[in-house]
Amino acid sequence: MPYIENQLKALITISVIEDDKNYREGLELLINNADGFVLLNSYSTAEKALEHIITNQPHIAIVDIKLPGKNGIDLIADIKLKAPDVLCMICSFYDDDEFVFKALKNGACGYILKDAMPQEILESLKELHEGGAPMSPFIARKVIGTFQQKEEKQKLAGLTERENEILELISTGLIVKEVSAKLFLSAHTVTKHLKNIYNKLHVNNRIEAINRFNK
């Protein structure tokens, strides 16, 4: 018995939340026949899955976005709140920005599309379990593109690295005194930087500068 228990501990445990019966059964078959994995449970709704996942936690939950009732993105938020050690990976047809970034914000650690080949799915599960963040190439390009656009926006503004740093802190609601303490600068220096920021952005006050920064 101890040998069997140790063998089970070495396996990557998976739960599947997917309402498409054919796709769900395909994932079940794939996982059950793959070395190094064991399927704990599969569910057709978020509501059925949540209680069981909390009490019988898998290493990884494969979650579809569009589910009857609670959607997969909200389910991930619940899982991360109640069972934070469970790694969640989206597997969906949906690749819109709204779905991708909300899923990642809610705690998804991976995002693959349903056109992924079976071997790609297994490799993504292994990568996730080993500390990676697997994404289908299209999703990865979308995420990288968003960061590049933000960086480009800052360059277009013509602000220095320090000015961007100060404006970002100001945009979080900090006052000059708090920014100066955080950056180990004098309040006079921070105020001077703010004046330069206003001039470069052609704005008159902090609110206008923050609105420009957050566009």
Residue pairs with C-beta under 8 A, 6 or more apart in sequence:
8 38
10 36
11 36
11 37
11 38
12 36
12 37
12 38
12 59
12 60
12 125
12 126
12 129
13 37
13 38
13 39
13 40
13 58
13 59
13 60
14 31
14 37
14 38
14 39
14 40
14 58
14 59
14 60
14 61
14 62
14 125
15 39
15 40
15 41
15 42
15 43
15 49
15 52
15 53
15 58
15 60
15 61
15 62
16 24
16 27
16 28
16 31
16 39
16 41
16 42
16 43
16 61
16 62
17 42
17 43
17 44
17 45
17 46
17 49
17 61
17 62
17 63
17 64
17 67
17 72
17 75
18 24
18 27
18 42
18 43
18 44
18 62
18 63
18 64
18 91
19 44
19 45
19 64
19 66
19 67
19 68
20 64
21 44
23 64
23 114
24 42
24 44
27 42
27 62
27 91
27 121
28 39
28 42
30 118
30 121
30 122
31 37
31 38
31 39
32 38
32 39
34 122
36 126
37 122
37 125
40 56
40 58
41 49
41 52
41 53
41 56
41 58
43 49
43 52
44 67
44 68
45 67
45 68
45 69
45 70
46 67
46 69
46 70
46 71
46 72
46 74
46 75
46 78
47 69
47 70
49 61
49 75
50 75
50 78
50 79
50 82
53 61
53 79
53 83
53 86
54 79
54 82
54 83
57 83
57 85
57 86
58 86
59 86
59 87
59 129
60 86
60 87
60 88
60 89
60 125
60 128
60 129
61 76
61 79
61 86
61 87
61 88
61 89
62 89
62 91
62 125
63 72
63 75
63 76
63 88
63 89
63 90
63 91
63 108
64 72
64 90
64 91
64 92
65 71
65 72
65 73
65 90
65 92
65 94
65 99
65 103
66 72
66 92
66 94
67 75
70 78
72 90
72 92
72 103
73 99
73 102
73 103
73 106
73 108
74 106
76 88
76 90
76 103
76 106
76 107
76 108
77 106
77 107
79 86
79 88
79 107
80 86
80 88
80 106
80 107
87 109
87 110
87 128
87 129
88 107
88 108
88 109
88 110
89 108
89 109
89 110
89 111
89 112
89 124
89 125
89 128
89 134
90 103
90 108
90 110
90 111
90 112
91 112
91 113
91 114
91 116
91 121
92 99
92 111
92 113
92 114
93 113
93 114
93 115
95 113
95 136
95 138
95 139
95 142
97 142
97 146
100 111
100 139
100 142
100 143
101 146
103 111
104 111
104 143
109 128
109 133
110 124
110 127
110 128
110 132
110 133
110 134
110 135
111 134
111 135
111 136
111 139
112 120
112 121
112 124
112 134
112 135
112 136
112 139
113 136
113 138
113 139
115 136
116 124
116 136
123 134
124 134
125 134
127 133
127 134
128 134
135 143
153 215
154 164
157 164
157 200
157 201
157 212
157 213
158 200
159 167
159 197
159 200
159 201
162 193
163 193
163 196
163 197
163 200
165 183
166 179
166 183
166 190
166 193
166 194
166 197
167 197
167 209
167 210
167 213
168 213
169 178
169 179
169 182
169 183
170 179
170 194
170 206
170 209
170 210
171 210
171 213
171 214
174 182
176 187
176 190
176 191
176 194
177 187
179 185
179 190
180 186
180 187
180 189
180 190
183 190
194 206
194 209
197 209
198 204
198 205
198 208
198 209
201 208
201 209
201 212
203 209
203 212
